[in-house]
Amino acid sequence: MGISSLFRFVLKRGRALAAIALVGLAAACTPSYNWRELDVAGGHARAAFPAKVESETRDLALGGETLKFTLETASVGEAFFAVGSAPLPPGHRGDPVARRAAGLA
């Protein structure tokens, strides 16, 4: 196989891969996915959701402590996107042993 035939082979395959990538990008940008970025976890993180976000907060018992657990969700068709967060109690923030115990719980 000469250099010119090898180049034509790669060029053909490159066009096919580029077409597949373009179709994938177009599918991700369909009208059903209306992406938006929001601050989550009390402003400590930023997440992208493909639809309007619903938020719900509940008390969560964890290792003898009660935490406020917040779940932010969005769904498009059968796809479900979620980010959950719960801030540590004030006494745990400066104590690595207490943080580890909460993580294990």
Backbone as JSON, one array per atom type, in Angstrom:
{
  "sequence": "MGISSLFRFVLKRGRALAAIALVGLAAACTPSYNWRELDVAGGHARAAFPAKVESETRDLALGGETLKFTLETASVGEAFFAVGSAPLPPGHRGDPVARRAAGLA",
  "N": [[0.86, -1.16, 0.0], [0.74, 2.06, -1.03], [1.8, 5.43, -0.16], [-0.08, 7.33, -1.03], [-2.43, 5.79, -1.34], [-2.77, 4.92, 1.26], [-3.19, 7.37, 2.54], [-5.64, 8.12, 1.31], [-7.27, 6.08, 2.35], [-7.19, 6.67, 5.14], [-8.3, 9.22, 5.04], [-10.9, 8.66, 4.1], [-11.89, 7.14, 6.28], [-11.62, 9.05, 8.27], [-13.5, 10.97, 7.49], [-15.84, 9.51, 7.87], [-15.76, 9.11, 10.66], [-15.88, 11.77, 11.48], [-18.43, 12.43, 10.58], [-20.0, 10.77, 12.2], [-19.39, 11.83, 14.72], [-20.48, 14.38, 14.4], [-23.22, 13.81, 14.14], [-23.67, 12.77, 16.7], [-23.17, 15.05, 18.28], [-25.22, 16.71, 17.35], [-27.43, 15.29, 18.25], [-27.18, 15.61, 21.01], [-27.82, 18.22, 21.25], [-30.51, 18.51, 20.82], [-33.89, 19.81, 20.83], [-35.14, 18.75, 23.12], [-33.25, 18.65, 25.09], [-32.42, 21.14, 27.06], [-30.0, 22.74, 28.09], [-28.7, 24.05, 31.14], [-26.79, 25.84, 33.55], [-26.41, 25.6, 37.04], [-25.95, 26.75, 40.41], [-25.25, 24.47, 42.96], [-25.47, 22.49, 45.98], [-25.49, 24.37, 48.08], [-24.18, 26.48, 46.85], [-21.57, 25.65, 46.64], [-20.81, 24.13, 44.52], [-21.14, 23.71, 40.93], [-23.46, 22.72, 38.52], [-24.58, 21.18, 35.46], [-27.72, 20.93, 34.01], [-30.21, 19.29, 31.99], [-32.81, 20.22, 31.77], [-35.65, 21.89, 33.35], [-35.03, 22.35, 36.78], [-35.86, 20.57, 39.71], [-36.08, 20.85, 43.21], [-35.59, 19.34, 46.36], [-35.64, 19.12, 49.88], [-34.74, 17.24, 52.7], [-34.67, 15.93, 56.06], [-31.96, 13.97, 57.15], [-30.92, 11.22, 58.89], [-27.8, 10.48, 60.13], [-25.28, 8.69, 61.4], [-25.95, 9.37, 64.08], [-26.35, 12.07, 63.86], [-28.33, 14.76, 62.49], [-28.8, 15.66, 59.26], [-29.36, 18.13, 56.71], [-30.46, 17.08, 53.78], [-30.26, 17.74, 50.4], [-31.71, 17.29, 47.26], [-31.32, 17.8, 43.91], [-32.95, 17.65, 40.87], [-33.47, 16.71, 37.43], [-35.25, 15.71, 34.54], [-35.39, 14.17, 31.33], [-37.33, 12.69, 29.07], [-36.65, 9.32, 29.44], [-34.3, 9.67, 30.73], [-32.56, 10.59, 33.68], [-31.31, 13.05, 35.79], [-29.35, 13.94, 38.55], [-28.26, 15.66, 41.5], [-27.03, 15.37, 44.68], [-26.7, 16.69, 47.99], [-25.36, 17.36, 51.25], [-24.64, 19.4, 53.88], [-21.95, 19.25, 56.24], [-22.3, 18.98, 59.83], [-21.59, 21.83, 61.97], [-19.66, 21.16, 63.99], [-18.17, 19.14, 62.83], [-16.58, 20.17, 60.84], [-13.96, 21.11, 61.4], [-12.76, 18.87, 62.37], [-11.02, 16.14, 61.51], [-11.34, 13.42, 62.19], [-14.04, 13.19, 62.94], [-15.19, 13.93, 60.5], [-14.39, 11.79, 58.89], [-15.71, 9.68, 60.2], [-18.37, 10.43, 59.71], [-18.4, 10.19, 56.96], [-18.0, 7.43, 56.66], [-20.33, 6.52, 57.86]],
  "CA": [[0.0, 0.0, 0.0], [1.55, 3.27, -1.13], [1.43, 6.54, 0.74], [-1.31, 7.98, -1.49], [-3.58, 4.94, -1.05], [-2.93, 4.96, 2.72], [-3.79, 8.67, 2.83], [-7.05, 8.05, 0.9], [-7.93, 5.21, 3.31], [-7.35, 7.43, 6.38], [-9.23, 10.31, 4.75], [-12.26, 8.08, 4.08], [-12.26, 6.79, 7.65], [-11.73, 10.31, 9.0], [-14.8, 11.57, 7.14], [-16.89, 8.72, 8.53], [-15.7, 9.43, 12.09], [-16.35, 13.14, 11.65], [-19.88, 12.41, 10.41], [-20.57, 10.15, 13.4], [-19.26, 12.8, 15.8], [-21.43, 15.47, 14.13], [-24.56, 13.29, 14.49], [-23.72, 12.7, 18.16], [-23.31, 16.41, 18.8], [-26.56, 17.2, 17.02], [-28.39, 14.61, 19.14], [-27.05, 16.19, 22.34], [-28.36, 19.58, 21.2], [-31.89, 18.49, 20.38], [-34.73, 20.69, 21.66], [-35.55, 18.16, 24.4], [-32.2, 18.96, 26.05], [-32.26, 22.59, 27.19], [-28.99, 22.76, 29.14], [-28.51, 25.24, 31.96], [-25.89, 25.63, 34.69], [-26.93, 26.13, 38.3], [-25.19, 26.5, 41.63], [-25.84, 23.42, 43.79], [-24.75, 22.24, 47.24], [-25.35, 25.63, 48.81], [-23.26, 27.36, 46.14], [-20.21, 25.1, 46.68], [-20.54, 23.42, 43.26], [-21.96, 24.15, 39.8], [-23.82, 21.55, 37.73], [-25.37, 21.42, 34.26], [-28.93, 20.11, 33.94], [-30.79, 19.4, 30.66], [-34.21, 20.65, 31.85], [-35.96, 22.63, 34.57], [-34.58, 21.62, 37.96], [-36.71, 20.52, 40.89], [-35.25, 20.68, 44.39], [-36.31, 18.88, 47.55], [-34.77, 18.98, 51.04], [-35.28, 16.42, 53.78], [-33.73, 15.6, 57.13], [-31.35, 12.66, 56.98], [-30.2, 10.78, 60.09], [-26.54, 9.86, 59.72], [-24.31, 8.56, 62.48], [-26.38, 10.09, 65.28], [-26.55, 13.48, 63.52], [-29.37, 15.02, 61.51], [-28.3, 16.53, 58.19], [-30.33, 18.58, 55.71], [-30.06, 16.53, 52.49], [-30.95, 18.38, 49.28], [-31.59, 16.59, 45.99], [-31.76, 18.6, 42.77], [-33.15, 16.69, 39.79], [-34.08, 17.09, 36.15], [-35.41, 14.53, 33.7], [-35.77, 14.34, 29.93], [-37.7, 11.36, 28.62], [-36.31, 8.31, 30.44], [-33.02, 10.03, 31.37], [-32.74, 11.26, 34.96], [-30.08, 13.68, 36.23], [-29.53, 14.35, 39.95], [-27.12, 16.02, 42.35], [-27.44, 15.41, 46.08], [-25.69, 17.26, 48.88], [-25.72, 17.57, 52.66], [-23.5, 20.01, 54.56], [-21.56, 18.66, 57.52], [-22.59, 19.81, 61.01], [-20.47, 22.73, 62.28], [-18.64, 20.51, 64.8], [-17.39, 18.2, 62.02], [-15.8, 20.86, 59.82], [-12.56, 21.21, 61.77], [-12.34, 17.62, 63.0], [-10.89, 15.11, 60.48], [-11.86, 12.13, 62.67], [-15.5, 13.27, 62.85], [-15.54, 13.91, 59.07], [-14.23, 10.41, 58.41], [-16.8, 8.87, 60.77], [-19.6, 10.78, 58.97], [-18.26, 9.58, 55.62], [-18.21, 5.98, 56.78], [-21.72, 6.26, 58.22]],
  "C": [[0.91, 1.22, 0.0], [1.03, 4.36, -0.22], [0.12, 7.17, 0.28], [-2.53, 7.12, -1.2], [-3.83, 4.89, 0.46], [-3.6, 6.27, 3.14], [-5.28, 8.68, 2.47], [-7.85, 7.2, 1.89], [-8.21, 5.97, 4.62], [-8.35, 8.55, 6.18], [-10.67, 9.81, 4.72], [-12.74, 7.78, 5.49], [-12.45, 8.05, 8.49], [-13.06, 11.0, 8.73], [-15.94, 10.83, 7.84], [-16.92, 9.02, 10.03], [-16.21, 10.84, 12.37], [-17.87, 13.2, 11.52], [-20.57, 11.82, 11.64], [-20.52, 11.13, 14.57], [-20.27, 13.94, 15.63], [-22.86, 15.04, 14.48], [-24.71, 13.22, 16.0], [-23.89, 14.06, 18.79], [-24.7, 16.98, 18.53], [-27.61, 16.56, 17.93], [-28.34, 15.21, 20.55], [-27.64, 17.6, 22.39], [-29.8, 19.62, 20.73], [-32.73, 19.37, 21.29], [-35.14, 20.09, 23.0], [-34.5, 18.39, 25.48], [-31.95, 20.46, 26.04], [-31.31, 22.83, 28.35], [-28.91, 24.1, 29.83], [-27.58, 24.89, 33.11], [-26.47, 26.31, 35.91], [-25.95, 25.87, 39.42], [-25.96, 25.47, 42.45], [-25.01, 23.3, 45.06], [-24.48, 23.54, 47.98], [-24.36, 26.58, 48.16], [-21.82, 26.85, 46.12], [-19.84, 24.37, 45.4], [-21.48, 23.97, 42.19], [-22.21, 22.91, 38.95], [-24.66, 21.96, 36.54], [-26.53, 20.42, 34.24], [-29.59, 20.33, 32.58], [-32.25, 19.88, 30.64], [-34.41, 21.43, 33.13], [-35.66, 21.76, 35.78], [-35.62, 21.71, 39.07], [-35.81, 20.21, 42.08], [-36.11, 20.27, 45.57], [-35.3, 18.67, 48.67], [-35.48, 18.18, 52.12], [-34.2, 16.24, 54.85], [-33.25, 14.17, 56.94], [-30.56, 12.33, 58.24], [-28.96, 10.02, 59.65], [-25.57, 9.86, 60.89], [-24.68, 9.34, 63.73], [-26.59, 11.58, 65.06], [-27.72, 13.59, 62.55], [-28.83, 16.05, 60.52], [-29.45, 16.95, 57.29], [-29.82, 18.12, 54.35], [-30.91, 17.17, 51.4], [-30.66, 17.6, 48.01], [-32.16, 17.48, 44.9], [-31.79, 17.69, 41.55], [-33.72, 17.36, 38.56], [-34.21, 15.81, 35.33], [-35.86, 14.94, 32.31], [-36.06, 12.94, 29.41], [-37.43, 10.36, 29.73], [-34.99, 8.61, 31.14], [-33.3, 10.87, 32.61], [-31.39, 11.77, 35.43], [-30.31, 14.19, 37.64], [-28.2, 14.7, 40.6], [-27.65, 16.11, 43.77], [-26.32, 15.98, 46.94], [-26.27, 17.41, 50.29], [-24.51, 18.18, 53.35], [-23.22, 19.3, 55.89], [-21.99, 19.56, 58.66], [-21.37, 20.67, 61.36], [-19.35, 22.07, 63.08], [-17.72, 19.57, 64.02], [-16.39, 18.91, 61.1], [-14.31, 20.93, 60.15], [-11.98, 19.93, 62.34], [-12.25, 16.5, 61.96], [-11.44, 13.75, 60.91], [-13.38, 12.1, 62.57], [-15.95, 13.26, 61.39], [-15.44, 12.51, 58.52], [-15.34, 9.52, 58.93], [-18.11, 9.16, 60.04], [-19.55, 10.17, 57.57], [-18.48, 8.08, 55.64], [-19.65, 5.64, 57.12], [-22.59, 6.36, 56.99]]
}
